[in-house]
Amino acid sequence: MTTKRSTIVGNFRLQIKTLLGIVVLLWVIEAVDLVFFNGALNNLGIRPRTVSGLWGILFAPFLHGNFAHLLANTIPLVSLGWLIMLRKSEDLIPVTIISALVGGFGTWLIGSPGVHIGASGVIFGYFGFLLLRGYFERSMVAIAFSLLVTFLYGGIIWGVLPSQPGISWEGHLCGFIGGVIAARLLSSPRKKERLDNFDL
């Protein structure tokens, strides 16, 4: 009993430290950018279909237009990230990497001219992962998480469509696709395993 409780407490502390570390990193980068570079670091974002813009795939999720932009991304990033870790803490890093790379490269391919920045692609990756994991895994827990995410954040799905000027819907769409890919890669093929146990 004590061991199980210690494990739960330890996992919770890990989740808090990880998410807090991500938030602190993003806010420190934004403060440094605005105070010391007057926002010039944002030029390191994704510039679609340019060779130099490829570097933005790595940098864009860490860059934001201002603190209001960062604040708008912080809340869903933390809440969706925590839901991923609540199920399995180790999933957060691969889901983040896959969402960022697929979302970033997709934005580089199809994005409108300009500089694309922000963690929203990763957020939509988290959303896609949580939404589709239930479908790929076919477990009651995964399906329950998918339903919960649909209830809490289902409205953001419209963000993958062209809406307001200056909003990178391409980043949202490609990040979402990255999350779906992550869900497919990381989900346990429970249904397939059951079928493999039968002699045909």
C-alpha positions in Angstrom: 0.0 0.0 0.0 2.8 2.4 1.0 4.8 1.5 -2.1 1.8 2.1 -4.4 1.1 5.4 -2.7 4.8 6.4 -3.0 4.7 5.6 -6.7 1.6 7.8 -7.3 3.1 10.7 -5.3 6.4 10.2 -7.2 4.7 10.3 -10.6 2.7 13.4 -9.6 5.9 15.2 -8.6 7.5 14.2 -11.8 4.6 15.5 -13.8 4.6 18.8 -11.9 8.3 19.3 -12.3 8.2 18.4 -16.0 5.4 20.7 -16.9 6.7 23.5 -14.7 10.1 23.2 -16.3 8.5 23.5 -19.8 6.5 26.6 -18.7 9.5 28.3 -17.1 11.7 27.6 -20.2 9.1 29.2 -22.5 8.6 32.2 -20.3 12.3 32.8 -19.8 12.9 32.6 -23.6 10.1 35.1 -24.2 11.4 37.5 -21.6 15.0 37.3 -23.0 13.7 37.8 -26.5 11.7 40.9 -25.6 14.1 42.5 -23.1 17.4 41.8 -24.9 16.5 41.2 -28.5 13.4 43.3 -28.9 11.6 40.3 -30.4 14.2 39.6 -33.0 14.5 36.0 -32.0 11.1 35.4 -33.7 12.9 35.7 -37.0 14.1 32.2 -36.2 10.6 30.8 -36.8 9.5 28.7 -39.7 9.8 30.4 -43.1 7.9 28.1 -45.5 9.8 26.6 -48.4 13.1 28.4 -47.7 16.3 26.6 -46.8 17.0 28.9 -43.8 13.4 28.5 -42.7 14.0 24.8 -42.0 15.8 25.7 -38.7 12.5 27.1 -37.6 11.1 23.6 -37.2 13.3 23.3 -34.2 13.0 26.8 -32.8 9.3 27.8 -33.6 7.6 26.0 -30.6 9.8 28.1 -28.2 9.0 31.5 -29.7 6.0 33.7 -29.3 4.9 37.1 -30.5 4.4 38.5 -27.0 3.4 37.5 -23.5 -0.3 37.4 -24.4 0.4 34.9 -27.1 2.5 32.8 -24.7 -0.2 33.0 -22.0 -2.8 31.8 -24.5 -0.7 28.8 -25.3 0.5 28.0 -21.7 -2.8 26.9 -20.3 -3.8 24.3 -23.0 -0.1 23.2 -23.2 -0.1 22.4 -19.5 -3.6 20.9 -19.2 -3.3 18.7 -22.3 0.3 17.8 -21.4 -0.8 16.7 -18.0 -3.6 14.5 -19.4 -0.9 12.8 -21.5 1.3 12.3 -18.5 -1.6 11.2 -16.3 -2.0 8.1 -18.4 1.7 7.5 -19.0 4.4 10.0 -18.0 6.9 8.7 -20.5 4.6 9.5 -23.5 5.0 13.3 -23.2 8.5 13.6 -24.7 7.9 11.4 -27.8 4.5 13.0 -28.4 6.1 16.4 -28.1 8.9 15.6 -30.5 6.7 13.9 -33.1 4.1 16.7 -33.0 6.8 19.4 -33.2 8.7 17.8 -36.1 5.7 16.7 -38.1 3.9 19.9 -37.4 6.9 22.0 -38.2 7.9 20.3 -41.4 4.3 20.3 -42.6 4.1 24.0 -41.9 7.3 24.5 -43.8 5.8 22.6 -46.8 2.3 24.2 -47.0 2.5 27.3 -44.8 1.6 30.7 -46.0 4.4 33.2 -46.6 5.8 34.8 -43.4 7.2 33.6 -40.1 5.4 30.9 -38.2 6.0 30.7 -34.4 4.4 29.4 -31.3 3.7 26.2 -29.4 0.2 25.9 -30.8 1.3 23.2 -33.2 2.5 21.1 -30.3 -0.8 21.8 -28.5 -2.8 20.5 -31.4 -0.4 17.5 -31.5 -1.4 16.8 -27.8 -5.0 17.2 -28.8 -4.7 14.8 -31.7 -2.9 12.3 -29.6 -5.4 12.2 -26.8 -8.3 12.3 -29.2 -7.2 9.4 -31.4 -5.4 7.2 -28.9 -8.8 5.7 -27.8 -9.4 4.7 -31.4 -6.0 3.1 -31.9 -5.7 1.4 -28.5 -9.3 0.3 -28.1 -9.0 0.2 -24.3 -11.6 1.6 -21.9 -9.2 4.0 -20.2 -7.9 5.4 -23.5 -11.5 5.8 -24.8 -12.4 7.6 -21.6 -9.5 10.0 -22.0 -10.6 10.7 -25.7 -14.1 11.5 -24.6 -12.9 13.7 -21.8 -10.6 15.6 -24.2 -13.5 16.0 -26.7 -15.7 17.4 -24.0 -13.0 19.8 -22.7 -11.3 20.9 -25.9 -13.3 19.6 -28.8 -14.0 23.1 -30.0 -10.4 23.8 -30.9 -10.7 21.3 -33.8 -11.9 24.3 -35.9 -8.4 25.7 -35.5 -7.1 23.4 -38.2 -9.2 25.3 -40.8 -8.3 28.8 -42.2 -9.9 31.4 -39.9 -8.2 34.6 -38.8 -5.3 36.3 -40.6 -2.1 35.9 -38.7 -3.2 32.5 -37.2 -1.1 29.6 -38.5 -3.9 27.1 -39.2 -1.3 25.1 -41.2 0.7 24.7 -38.0 -2.4 23.6 -36.2 -3.4 21.1 -38.8 0.1 19.6 -39.2 0.6 19.5 -35.5 -2.7 17.6 -35.1 -1.5 15.1 -37.8 1.7 14.7 -35.8 -0.3 13.9 -32.7 -2.4 11.3 -34.6 0.9 9.7 -35.9 2.2 9.7 -32.3 -1.1 8.0 -31.1 -0.7 5.3 -33.7 3.0 4.7 -32.9 2.6 4.7 -29.1 -0.7 2.9 -28.7 -0.6 -0.7 -27.6 -2.2 -2.9 -30.4 -4.5 -4.7 -27.9 -7.0 -5.8 -30.5 -4.4 -7.2 -32.8 -2.7 -9.0 -29.9 -6.0 -10.8 -29.1 -6.4 -11.9 -32.6 -2.9 -13.2 -32.9 -3.6 -15.6 -30.0 -6.0 -17.5 -32.1 -4.9 -20.2 -34.6 -6.5 -19.5 -38.0 
